[in-house]
Structures are given as C-alpha cells and as structure tokens.
Amino acid sequence: MSGGLEIKLFGVFMAERDGKPLDRLPSRKVRDLLAYLLLNRRTPRAREQMAALFWPELDGDKARHCLNTALWRLRGALNPLEDRDHPYLRVDAQTIGFNTASTFRLDVAEFESRCTLAEQLGSEGQDQQMALYQQAVDLYGGDLLTDCYEDWCLVERERLQCLYLKALGQLLAHHTRRREHEAAIACAQRILTCDPLREKVHRDLIRLYLEQNQPAAALRQYHACAEMVRRELGADVTPETRTLLARITNLSRPAALPNRPLALVQSAAEATTDLVSAQAAGRRRLDEATAMLERLYVQLGEATALVEALRRRLDAATPSVLIRPSGIERRGDQSARLAPSR
C-alpha cells in the first residue's frame, strides 16, 4: 500500500489515508468497534467479551451474531486499504485484535508514547522532558470521542484526560520557574478549561497575573474561582486563596502604580473636585435665575390682566358720545340734544 491509515480519536473520530478523508464507516457501532480495538491494540479481546460489551441487551447467540456482522462490515471497509502482508485486524475463532504491525498512525498512541517517555526521563533531562510533554498536549485535540457515551469510552476518556492534565501541570510548573509568564498562563487556562474546580491552578493563575502587573485580570480570576467554588461545591474559597485578594487590592492602589507619583494623583483628584464644585455652583445660579424669570413672567401676566380689567370697568362707567351731522347725542339720553347753530 502506498500510504498508511491515519486515525484521530481525540475530539471527533476522523480517518484519513494519504491526507484524504475516508468514506464514512457503515455505522456508529462499527466505528466504535474500530475505536475500541485501537484503544486496546496491545491485547486481543475475546469474542464473548466483545459481544457482551457492545450488545449487553441481547442474549449470547444474538450478541455474537451482531458482533460477527459488525466485524464483517468493518473488514469490508478496511480491506481496500490493507497491505495483504499486514492486515489491520487479527481475527480468529476466539479473539479479535488490531494488528500493531500494520501501517497506521493513531493520535492516542503518539500521545501516550510521549507521556511515557517524558516520565521515564525524569528531571535529569528536563528540557527534553518538557519538549515531550509539549508534544503530547499538542496532540490532545479534545476529549476522547466526544460524541460517544459508552462506559468503556468514558473510562478511557477519563484516563487520557488525567494524562493530559498531568502533562499540562508539569509544563505550568516549568514555565513558572523560568518566569515564562505567557506560556505558564496558557497552560493554566487549558487546565481550568478541563477542570475548573482546581483551586490551586486558579491561585497559580492569579499569581501569574500579579507578576505581570495585571491586577484587573487577577481580580477577575479570583471572582471566577470564588463563583465556581460557591456554585459547584456550595462553599467558600480556602484561606490561602483569600489572602491573594489583599495582594490584588494593594497592587490596584494608585500609590502602587509605576511612574505615577502620589502628588500627581492627588492634584488631579483635587482639580476634579474643584471642577465638580464649580459646575454645581454654576448650575445652582442658573436654576435661581430661571426661577426669577418665571416669577417675573407670572407677575407680568397678572399685571396685564389687571390693566385689562380696569380698562373694561372704565369703559363701562364712561358714557359714549355719538357725533351726528345734526349735533352731539349722548347714548341713552334722548332728551338732551345739541341743535345745530344758525
């Protein structure tokens, strides 16, 4: 065969050959069967055990029949890819297993091998050890088969996640010792993404933020930790975590800020206070002038109304005089007439 089979079990299942995705396997059960054989590639499994594991709801004969059918379909999917001398599956009357001598690549296998090699090196070859741990966490593309909820998968998922978190913990300690803050923060964040209840890692992250003079980020992390512990455990953070709050508060004070003299801060505060006071006084004077104008307007209206009333009374009390060609006549007095002069 010209190229090997590459299978990824971290995250969502994916199979490729020569960098090209393979056609989907016939069913989810067939895919899970292949994944199980890959995860247990070092030891072939008994047929009876496999039948009972994958079809626990069926009796013995029916479960074995379903296993044989799924196995036949899996071999049919893999046959076009196989090297005849090194088939992917090893099958006999009693056992089923994956052939580790075949040409294949498995992300889980590479991840486990790097974790094992790193542990074997110990502290004597620390740089090489950390390089192996970094390669391992880079291979971890997500939890094992995130869409599979079978018991055997959950057990393997937990085991592999523990290896992943251990590798991240080693990298976090290594980068912290070397004051490589950005790399250390990235490791801490990845740990908390998987296990947000690790209060010690929250503390490590808070300290890293403080060392970078980021009190706001440290305070956010503290509150995130406190909220998580309260919501999930119904408890408060430990005294060791609470002591970090004082460090955050001290770093947040103006006097602790670099290149900001206290006198300058106080002067700015006093200038701000004076400006606020001047604005308040000006606003009060404007309010008083507005109120005075409103009172004058009301008084002017009252005076205008009084003048109009007086005018109406005067008109009513004064007789009207009509001028006619024949003379002058007071309205309402027909006897009084002024005869025209001759």
C-alpha positions in Angstrom: 0.0 0.0 0.0 1.3 3.4 -0.9 0.2 5.2 2.3 -0.8 4.4 5.8 -4.1 4.8 7.7 -4.3 7.8 10.0 -6.9 7.8 12.7 -7.8 10.5 15.2 -9.8 9.6 18.3 -9.3 12.9 20.2 -12.3 15.1 19.6 -14.5 13.8 16.8 -13.5 10.5 15.1 -11.6 11.0 11.8 -9.9 8.6 9.5 -7.6 9.6 6.6 -5.4 7.9 4.0 -2.7 9.9 2.3 -4.2 13.1 3.8 -7.6 12.4 2.2 -10.7 11.6 4.4 -12.0 8.1 4.0 -15.6 7.3 3.3 -17.7 7.1 6.5 -17.8 3.7 8.2 -21.1 1.8 7.7 -22.5 2.6 11.2 -21.7 4.2 14.6 -21.4 0.7 16.1 -18.8 -0.3 13.5 -16.9 2.9 14.2 -17.0 2.3 18.0 -15.8 -1.3 17.4 -12.7 0.0 15.5 -12.1 2.7 18.2 -12.2 0.1 20.9 -9.8 -2.2 19.1 -7.4 0.7 18.6 -7.5 1.7 22.3 -6.8 -1.9 23.3 -4.4 -2.6 20.4 -1.8 -4.3 22.6 -4.1 -7.1 23.8 -6.6 -9.0 21.6 -10.1 -9.3 23.1 -12.2 -12.4 23.5 -15.2 -12.6 21.2 -17.5 -13.4 24.1 -16.3 -10.3 26.0 -16.7 -8.1 22.9 -20.3 -9.4 22.2 -21.4 -8.8 25.8 -19.7 -5.3 25.9 -21.3 -4.0 22.7 -24.7 -5.7 22.8 -25.5 -6.2 26.5 -29.2 -6.2 25.9 -29.1 -9.3 23.8 -28.6 -12.9 24.7 -25.4 -14.8 23.9 -26.2 -16.1 20.4 -27.8 -12.9 19.2 -25.0 -10.8 20.6 -22.4 -13.0 18.8 -24.3 -12.7 15.6 -24.3 -8.9 15.8 -20.6 -8.9 16.5 -19.9 -11.1 13.5 -22.0 -8.8 11.3 -20.2 -5.6 12.6 -16.8 -7.3 12.2 -17.6 -8.3 8.6 -18.7 -4.8 7.8 -15.6 -3.3 9.4 -13.3 -5.6 7.5 -15.1 -4.7 4.3 -14.4 -1.0 4.9 -10.7 -1.6 5.7 -9.9 -4.2 3.1 -9.3 -1.8 0.2 -6.7 0.0 2.4 -4.8 -3.0 3.7 -1.4 -4.4 3.0 -2.0 -8.1 2.5 1.0 -9.0 4.5 0.0 -6.8 7.4 -3.8 -6.6 7.6 -5.3 -4.1 10.1 -7.3 -6.8 12.0 -6.3 -10.0 13.6 -9.3 -12.3 13.8 -9.6 -16.0 14.8 -12.2 -18.2 16.3 -11.6 -16.9 19.8 -10.2 -13.4 19.7 -10.3 -10.1 17.8 -7.5 -7.5 17.9 -5.9 -4.7 15.9 -2.6 -5.5 14.2 0.0 -3.1 15.5 2.4 -4.3 12.8 0.2 -2.7 10.1 0.9 0.7 8.6 -1.1 3.1 10.7 -0.9 6.3 12.7 -3.0 6.9 15.8 -3.1 10.2 17.7 -3.8 8.5 21.0 -0.8 6.1 20.6 1.5 9.0 19.9 0.2 11.0 22.9 0.6 8.1 25.2 4.1 7.3 24.0 5.3 10.9 24.6 3.8 10.9 28.1 5.6 7.6 28.9 8.9 8.8 27.5 8.7 12.1 29.5 8.0 10.2 32.7 10.9 7.9 32.1 13.4 10.8 31.6 12.7 12.4 34.9 14.4 15.6 36.0 17.8 14.6 34.5 16.8 15.6 31.0 14.3 18.4 31.9 14.4 20.3 28.6 13.8 17.1 26.6 11.2 16.1 29.1 9.3 19.4 28.7 9.6 19.1 24.9 7.9 15.7 25.1 5.1 17.0 27.3 4.6 19.9 25.0 4.3 17.5 22.0 1.8 15.4 24.0 -0.5 18.3 24.8 -0.3 19.5 21.2 -1.6 16.1 20.1 -4.5 16.3 22.5 -7.2 17.8 20.2 -10.1 17.4 22.6 -11.5 14.7 24.9 -11.7 11.2 23.5 -14.6 10.6 21.1 -16.7 13.5 22.4 -19.9 12.0 20.8 -19.5 8.6 22.4 -21.1 7.9 25.8 -20.4 4.2 26.2 -19.0 3.1 29.6 -15.8 1.8 28.1 -15.2 5.1 26.3 -15.9 7.2 29.5 -13.3 5.2 31.4 -10.7 5.7 28.6 -11.6 9.4 28.3 -11.0 9.9 32.0 -7.7 8.1 31.9 -6.4 10.1 28.9 -7.6 13.4 30.3 -5.7 12.7 33.5 -2.5 12.2 31.5 -3.2 15.4 29.6 -3.7 17.4 32.8 -0.6 15.9 34.4 1.4 17.0 31.3 0.0 20.5 31.5 0.7 20.7 35.2 4.4 19.8 34.5 4.6 22.5 31.8 2.9 25.0 34.1 5.4 24.5 36.9 8.3 24.5 34.4 7.3 27.8 32.7 6.5 29.4 36.1 10.0 28.6 37.4 11.5 30.1 34.3 9.3 33.2 34.6 7.8 32.5 31.2 4.5 34.1 32.1 2.7 33.9 28.8 3.4 30.1 28.4 2.5 29.5 32.0 -0.8 31.4 31.8 -1.7 29.4 28.6 -1.1 26.1 30.5 -3.2 27.2 33.5 -6.1 28.3 31.3 -6.1 24.9 29.5 -6.1 23.0 32.8 -9.1 25.1 34.0 -10.9 24.5 30.8 -10.9 20.8 31.5 -11.2 21.0 35.3 -12.4 24.4 36.5 -12.6 23.3 40.2 -8.8 23.1 40.6 -8.5 26.0 43.1 -4.7 25.7 43.2 -4.5 26.3 39.5 -6.7 29.4 40.0 -4.2 30.6 42.6 -1.3 30.0 40.2 -3.0 32.0 37.5 -3.8 34.8 39.9 -0.1 35.0 40.9 1.0 35.0 37.3 -1.3 37.9 36.5 0.0 39.8 39.5 3.6 39.2 38.5 2.7 40.7 35.1 1.2 43.7 36.9 -2.3 42.9 35.7 -4.5 43.4 38.9 -7.7 43.6 36.9 -7.1 40.2 35.3 -6.1 38.8 38.7 -9.3 40.2 40.3 -11.5 38.7 37.5 -9.8 35.3 38.0 -10.3 35.5 41.8 -14.1 36.2 41.4 -14.3 33.4 38.7 -12.8 31.0 41.2 -15.0 32.1 44.1 -18.1 31.9 42.0 -17.2 28.4 40.6 -16.5 27.0 44.1 -19.7 28.5 45.5 -21.9 27.3 42.7 -20.4 23.8 42.3 -19.4 23.0 45.9 -21.6 25.3 48.0 -18.5 26.6 49.8 -16.1 29.5 50.1 -12.6 29.6 48.7 -9.8 28.5 51.0 -8.0 31.0 53.2 -4.9 30.6 51.0 -6.9 31.8 48.1 -8.5 34.7 50.1 -5.0 36.0 51.0 -4.4 36.8 47.3 -7.2 39.3 47.4 -5.2 41.6 49.6 -2.3 41.4 47.2 -4.6 42.3 44.3 -6.0 45.3 46.3 -2.6 46.6 47.2 -1.4 46.4 43.6 -4.6 48.2 42.5 -4.0 51.3 44.7 -2.7 54.5 42.9 0.4 54.7 45.1 1.5 51.2 43.8 1.2 52.1 40.1 4.6 52.6 38.4 5.6 56.1 37.2 2.6 57.7 38.8 3.7 59.9 41.8 1.1 60.3 44.6 1.3 64.1 44.4 0.2 64.0 40.7 -2.7 61.7 41.6 -3.8 63.9 44.5 -3.5 67.1 42.3 -5.7 65.5 39.7 -8.2 64.5 42.3 -8.3 68.0 43.8 -8.7 69.6 40.3 -11.5 67.2 39.6 -13.2 68.1 42.9 -12.9 71.9 42.2 -14.3 71.5 38.7 -17.3 69.5 40.0 -17.9 72.1 42.7 -17.7 75.0 40.2 -20.1 73.2 37.9 -22.5 72.6 40.8 -22.4 76.3 41.8 -23.0 77.5 38.2 -25.9 75.1 37.9 -27.5 76.5 41.1 -27.1 80.1 39.9 -28.7 79.2 36.6 -31.6 77.5 38.4 -32.1 80.6 40.6 -32.1 82.9 37.5 -34.6 80.7 35.7 -36.9 80.7 38.7 -36.7 84.5 39.0 -37.6 84.9 35.3 -40.5 82.6 35.8 -41.8 84.6 38.7 -41.4 87.9 36.7 -43.3 86.3 33.9 -46.1 85.3 36.2 -46.2 88.8 37.7 -46.2 90.4 34.3 -49.2 88.3 33.3 -51.0 89.2 36.5 -50.3 93.0 35.8 -51.5 92.7 32.2 -54.8 91.0 33.4 -55.3 93.8 36.0 -54.9 96.5 33.4 -57.4 94.8 31.1 -59.9 94.5 33.9 -59.5 98.2 34.8 -60.0 99.2 31.2 -63.2 97.2 30.9 -64.5 98.8 34.1 -63.6 102.3 32.8 -65.4 101.6 29.5 -68.4 100.5 31.3 -68.5 103.6 33.6 -67.9 106.3 30.9 -70.9 107.3 28.6 -70.3 107.0 24.9 -70.6 110.2 22.7 -72.0 109.9 19.3 -71.3 112.7 16.7 -74.0 113.2 14.1 -74.5 115.8 11.4 -77.3 117.4 13.4 -75.3 117.6 16.6 -74.0 115.6 19.5 -76.0 113.0 21.2 -75.3 111.1 24.4 -76.2 107.5 24.1 -79.1 106.7 26.3 -80.2 110.4 26.7 -82.8 111.2 24.0 -83.9 114.5 25.7 -80.5 116.1 25.6 -79.7 117.3 22.1 -77.5 119.9 20.8 -79.1 121.8 18.0 -77.0 122.9 15.1 -76.1 126.7 15.2 -77.8 129.0 12.8 
